[in-house]
Amino acid sequence: MYTGININSIVNYKDPGDSDPNNPTIFKIGALDSFIKTFIEDKTTEFDFDENDPNDNGKMRINIGMRNLMKVKFGLKGLENFIDPATGAALQLQLQKFTISGLSYDVVPDSVLAILPKSVFIGLAGAIDRLGSLSQDEKKI
């Protein structure tokens, strides 16, 4: 018997490269549900094949950069101690609404995604992915 993924849980993520151990930036992240995962995969995966050639194996392209960006857009729920370079003050994250398959989601605005350092961005996407994986205990096979 499986245990479902808790899509309502929010956990704290600290980037291992944060240089201030006494006052680190805290990223509040949550798991992505099946609708979001499917939306992201559909938007970032392309299949190319010649339907008239039975020997064509086809090609698949995955836009990893955009996939990571979208994971953070949907999976980042809040932040603490992240300095806005425009103001020099802590950023106050204001999430926006986005609809997929009739379901409304709170997402990070592109203006905030644009100022996240790439190394942090990649780490966040990986941490969000891990939240959506079941441990061996949760699988209960």
C-alpha positions, 0 to 999 in steps of 0.5 A: 500500500502506498502513502500519498504525497503531502502536497500541503506540507511546507518545509524549510530549505537552506542552501548549503552554499549560504555564506551566513550560517547565523542568518541564512536565507530560508526558502519555504518549499512544498511538493508539486501535485500531479497536475503541476508535474504534468503541466511542467513536463508537457511544457518542457518536453518535445518529441520529434519524429517522422510519422511517414518513416517507420524506421525513424526512432524519433528524438526527445528534447527536454528543456531542463532550465525551464523545467527547473524554473517552473518547479521553483515557480510552483514549489517555492511558497515563501522566503525569509532573509532574502535581500532584494537587490533593488531596495537592500531590504528583505524581500516580501514575497507576494505570490500570484494566482495561476490556473491549471485544469481549473485548479488555482495555484499560488506561484512566484512572480517572474520578477522574483525568479529573475533575481534568484542566483542560478546555483540557488535556483538549481538547488531549490528545484532539486529539493522540491523534486525530492519532496515529491518522492516517496521513501521506502517506508512510505511505499509500504509495499 
